[in-house]
Amino acid sequence: MPDINEHTFEIRYKPNPKVLDYRGSWAEAISDHMKLPDWRILENRIDIYDEKSGERAFVGFSNAGFVTHNTPTKNYFPEKATKFFRYVLNLDGFGKSLFVERIGVRSKFCRKYEGTFEELREKYTTKYLSLTETAKKIIDAKLLDVGGPLNFADRHGNFNTMSGPMIHEQLSDFFGKAEGLPKVGLYFDIDYWLKPNKETDGGEILRHIEEFANSAWNKFESISGLILGE
C-alpha cells in the first residue's frame, strides 16, 4: 500500500457544444450524484469538487475527468472515476458514445523509506534501473542521483513511467505540495493512455479506466516490492 498516491482520469473528445447549454443543470446533478459539495461554472467547463478532500470532477467542451488524492484502497479511484463518467454518459445532451481522441489514467505513488537517500538509491540501482559495468567505467564518477522516463506498451495500452528515489523537496515538486511527504521515499509515476481517434461506446471507455487504474497500482506494488524487498 503506497503511503501517498494521486490519480487522474482524463478523456479528450471531439468538441461538444451542448456542454455550454447544460452547464448549470449538469453541475448540480453531478454534485449531488458524486457527493461533491462545491462547484463552479467556467466559460467552457464545469468543476465539481470537495475543497477538504481535494477530490474533483470536471466536464468541459472537449474533455472531462476525475481526480483523487490518497485513496484508501486500490479500488477506490477506479470505482469513483467510473461512477462519475457512467453518470456523465447518461446526462441529457452528452451522448452515450463519443469520438474519443485520447483516454488516459495517470497515477503517482510514493512509499516512505526509513533509511537514507543513499541507501534507497543503492537499492534502486541494483534492483531496477542501473548502469552497466562498462558504462560505469566510461563515466568514471560517483553517482549522486538516478531516475528517468521509461515508456512501454502492454495489453491494456501505452504507458509512460517516471521513477526514482527522492528526498522531500523533490517529492514536493512532483506532488505539488509539501505537507504529508516523507523525508525519503520511492516515487513512481505511471501514465496509461490510448488515442483511439474513433467513435467509442461508453462501455469500452469505462473498461479502459478500470484496466489502466488497476494495472498502474499493481505495477507500483510489484516494483516497490522488488526494490524495497517487501
C-alpha positions as CSV (number, residue, x, y, z in Angstrom):
1,M,0.0,0.0,0.0
2,P,1.5,3.3,-1.0
3,D,1.9,6.0,1.7
4,I,0.9,8.7,-0.8
5,N,-1.0,8.4,-4.1
6,E,-2.7,10.7,-6.6
7,H,-4.8,9.6,-9.6
8,T,-6.2,11.5,-12.6
9,F,-8.5,10.2,-15.3
10,E,-9.0,12.4,-18.4
11,I,-10.7,11.8,-21.6
12,R,-10.4,14.1,-24.6
13,Y,-13.2,14.0,-27.2
14,K,-14.5,15.8,-30.3
15,P,-15.9,19.2,-29.0
16,N,-19.4,19.0,-27.8
17,P,-21.2,22.4,-28.0
18,K,-24.1,21.2,-25.8
19,V,-21.8,21.5,-22.8
20,L,-22.4,25.3,-23.0
21,D,-26.1,24.9,-22.8
22,Y,-26.3,22.3,-19.9
23,R,-23.5,23.6,-17.6
24,G,-25.8,24.7,-14.8
25,S,-28.0,21.6,-14.6
26,W,-25.1,19.3,-15.1
27,A,-23.1,20.9,-12.3
28,E,-25.9,20.5,-9.8
29,A,-26.7,16.9,-10.9
30,I,-23.1,15.7,-10.8
31,S,-22.5,17.5,-7.4
32,D,-25.5,15.5,-5.9
33,H,-24.6,12.2,-7.6
34,M,-20.9,12.3,-6.6
35,K,-21.5,13.9,-3.1
36,L,-19.0,16.7,-4.0
37,P,-20.4,19.8,-2.4
38,D,-18.6,22.6,-4.2
39,W,-18.9,23.6,-7.9
40,R,-18.2,26.4,-10.3
41,I,-19.2,27.2,-13.8
42,L,-16.5,28.5,-16.2
43,E,-16.7,29.7,-19.8
44,N,-16.4,26.2,-21.4
45,R,-16.4,23.7,-18.5
46,I,-17.7,22.9,-15.1
47,D,-15.7,21.9,-12.0
48,I,-17.3,19.9,-9.2
49,Y,-15.2,19.3,-6.2
50,D,-14.7,18.9,-2.4
51,E,-12.4,21.6,-1.0
52,K,-11.5,19.5,2.0
53,S,-10.5,16.2,0.3
54,G,-9.3,17.7,-3.0
55,E,-11.5,15.3,-4.9
56,R,-12.5,16.9,-8.2
57,A,-14.6,16.1,-11.3
58,F,-14.8,18.3,-14.4
59,V,-16.7,18.3,-17.7
60,G,-15.6,20.6,-20.5
61,F,-16.2,21.5,-24.1
62,S,-13.7,18.9,-25.3
63,N,-12.6,16.9,-22.2
64,A,-13.7,15.5,-18.9
65,G,-12.0,13.9,-15.9
66,F,-11.8,12.9,-12.3
67,V,-9.0,13.4,-9.7
68,T,-8.5,11.8,-6.3
69,H,-5.7,12.0,-3.6
70,N,-4.5,9.4,-1.1
71,T,-7.2,6.8,-1.8
72,P,-7.7,4.3,1.0
73,T,-7.8,1.2,-1.2
74,K,-6.8,0.0,-4.7
75,N,-10.4,0.0,-5.9
76,Y,-11.4,3.5,-4.6
77,F,-10.3,5.5,-7.6
78,P,-11.5,3.3,-10.5
79,E,-14.9,2.9,-8.7
80,K,-15.3,6.6,-8.2
81,A,-14.0,7.5,-11.7
82,T,-16.3,5.0,-13.5
83,K,-19.2,6.1,-11.3
84,F,-18.6,9.7,-12.4
85,F,-18.2,9.0,-16.1
86,R,-21.0,6.5,-16.3
87,Y,-23.3,9.2,-15.0
88,V,-21.9,11.8,-17.4
89,L,-22.6,9.5,-20.3
90,N,-26.2,9.4,-19.3
91,L,-26.7,13.1,-19.0
92,D,-29.1,14.7,-21.4
93,G,-27.1,16.2,-24.2
94,F,-23.9,14.4,-23.6
95,G,-24.2,11.2,-25.5
96,K,-23.6,7.5,-24.8
97,S,-20.8,7.3,-27.4
98,L,-18.0,9.8,-28.1
99,F,-15.4,10.4,-30.8
100,V,-12.5,9.8,-28.4
101,E,-9.2,11.5,-29.2
102,R,-7.4,10.4,-26.1
103,I,-8.2,8.5,-22.9
104,G,-5.7,8.3,-20.0
105,V,-5.2,7.5,-16.4
106,R,-2.1,8.9,-14.6
107,S,-1.2,7.6,-11.1
108,K,1.5,8.9,-8.8
109,F,2.8,6.9,-5.9
110,C,5.2,7.3,-3.1
111,R,6.3,4.8,-0.5
112,K,8.2,6.1,2.6
113,Y,11.7,4.8,3.1
114,E,13.0,4.7,6.7
115,G,16.7,4.8,5.7
116,T,18.8,7.3,3.9
117,F,18.5,8.6,0.4
118,E,21.9,7.0,-0.4
119,E,20.6,3.6,0.8
120,L,17.5,3.8,-1.3
121,R,19.5,4.9,-4.3
122,E,21.6,1.8,-3.9
123,K,18.5,-0.4,-3.8
124,Y,17.0,1.3,-6.8
125,T,20.2,1.0,-8.9
126,T,20.9,-2.6,-8.0
127,K,17.3,-4.0,-8.4
128,Y,15.6,-1.8,-11.0
129,L,17.5,0.8,-13.1
130,S,21.3,0.6,-13.3
131,L,24.3,1.4,-15.4
132,T,26.3,-1.4,-16.9
133,E,29.8,-2.0,-15.7
134,T,31.2,-0.7,-19.0
135,A,29.1,2.5,-18.6
136,K,30.3,3.0,-15.1
137,K,33.9,2.8,-16.2
138,I,33.3,5.3,-19.0
139,I,31.6,7.8,-16.7
140,D,34.3,7.2,-14.0
141,A,32.4,9.3,-11.4
142,K,30.3,8.9,-8.3
143,L,26.6,8.5,-9.0
144,L,24.6,11.2,-7.0
145,D,21.1,10.6,-8.2
146,V,19.2,8.3,-10.5
147,G,15.8,8.2,-12.2
148,G,14.2,8.8,-15.5
149,P,11.4,8.1,-18.0
150,L,10.8,4.7,-19.4
151,N,8.0,4.2,-21.9
152,F,6.2,0.9,-22.6
153,A,3.1,-0.8,-24.1
154,D,1.1,-3.8,-22.8
155,R,-2.2,-5.4,-23.5
156,H,-4.1,-2.5,-21.9
157,G,-2.4,0.4,-23.8
158,N,0.7,2.6,-23.8
159,F,2.2,3.8,-20.6
160,N,5.0,6.2,-19.7
161,T,6.8,6.0,-16.4
162,M,9.0,8.2,-14.2
163,S,10.5,6.8,-11.0
164,G,13.4,7.1,-8.6
165,P,14.5,7.6,-5.0
166,M,13.6,11.1,-3.9
167,I,14.0,13.5,-0.9
168,H,11.2,15.7,0.5
169,E,12.0,18.6,-1.8
170,Q,11.9,16.5,-4.9
171,L,8.6,14.8,-3.9
172,S,7.1,18.2,-3.2
173,D,7.8,19.3,-6.8
174,F,6.1,16.2,-8.2
175,F,3.1,16.2,-5.9
176,G,2.7,19.9,-5.8
177,K,2.6,20.1,-2.1
178,A,4.9,19.9,0.9
179,E,2.7,18.6,3.8
180,G,2.5,14.8,4.5
181,L,5.5,13.9,2.4
182,P,8.4,11.7,3.8
183,K,12.0,12.8,4.1
184,V,12.9,10.0,1.7
185,G,10.7,8.0,-0.5
186,L,10.4,5.8,-3.6
187,Y,8.5,7.7,-6.3
188,F,6.7,6.1,-9.2
189,D,4.6,7.9,-11.8
190,I,2.7,5.9,-14.5
191,D,0.6,7.4,-17.2
192,Y,-1.6,5.0,-19.2
193,W,-3.1,6.2,-22.5
194,L,-4.7,5.4,-25.8
195,K,-5.5,7.5,-28.8
196,P,-8.5,5.7,-30.5
197,N,-9.4,8.7,-32.7
198,K,-12.8,7.0,-33.4
199,E,-16.3,6.8,-32.1
200,T,-16.1,4.8,-28.9
201,D,-19.0,3.5,-26.8
202,G,-19.3,4.2,-23.1
203,G,-18.7,0.6,-22.0
204,E,-15.3,0.5,-23.7
205,I,-14.3,3.8,-22.1
206,L,-15.3,2.6,-18.6
207,R,-13.3,-0.7,-19.2
208,H,-10.2,1.3,-20.1
209,I,-10.5,3.4,-16.9
210,E,-10.6,0.3,-14.7
211,E,-7.9,-1.6,-16.5
212,F,-5.5,1.4,-16.5
213,A,-6.0,2.2,-12.8
214,N,-5.7,-1.4,-11.6
215,S,-2.7,-2.2,-13.7
216,A,-0.9,1.0,-12.5
217,W,-1.5,0.1,-8.9
218,N,-0.3,-3.5,-9.5
219,K,2.8,-2.3,-11.2
220,F,3.7,0.0,-8.4
221,E,3.2,-2.7,-5.8
222,S,5.4,-5.1,-7.7
223,I,8.1,-2.7,-8.4
224,S,8.3,-1.2,-4.9
225,G,8.3,-4.7,-3.5
226,L,11.2,-5.6,-5.8
227,I,13.2,-2.5,-4.9
228,L,12.4,-2.4,-1.2
229,G,12.4,-6.2,-0.7
230,E,8.8,-6.2,0.8
